[in-house]
């Protein structure tokens, strides 16, 4: 983890050194120093690359486009690959909608091109129109448990298509792609949900999914802690409460 208390990029943190030196100073001291070096906000599995993925996901979730543009550069420097960055943005569409995600797709492309990355990247899809629903349901079963088997055909008739879309689109189109494994995909989903707020039932469910695929409670608290400066305290505390509820449900 970085132990620097002051910004490292020219112009200070987010380029605010000239116009807002005091603000840039205490932001940098808190975000780059205190948060990153707090033992309770860290975990052995939360290396700098994983932390960067969580921060990017949180910024998409809270619509922090300007901060995202700055953080994406640092994430790429920390070892996040262009494919991983793209997969984070793509998957956000299932949880925020294309209306909120499209600006992040555009800005990501601009930053990658500035760095000499040739676009489009290699395809990561593993399904076809004929297999996506079943493959998505299989992913749901792997993450949430056997009770998800048959989910695509379940529910009241007037809303059954939503369940089919969840299996085929949310999980079949995104979770089955290469580039990120289930542990990372569930982690970034937790960040999307925590950041946008108002999704506490889904946040609790995905906290349980995280635990089922190996992201334990301590790891999730560390992830949310590292994202706190970008989310603020209310949504951070809501997320921690949901993680606690998920842990109790898993024990039960």
Secondary structure, DSSP 8 states (H G I E B T S, - for coil): ----SS--STTSGGG-TTT-HHHHHHHHIIIIIIIHH-GGG--TT--HHHHHHHHHHHHHHTT-HHHHHHHHHHHHHTT--HHHHHHHHHHHHHHH-HHHHHHHHHHHHHHHHHTT--SS--------TTTHHHHHHHHHHHHH-GGGTTGGG-S-GGGHHHHHHIIIIIIIIIITSSSS-HHHHHHHHHHHHHHH-S-HHHHHHHHHHHHHTT--HHHHHHHHHHHHHHH-HHHHHHHHHHHHHHHHHHH-
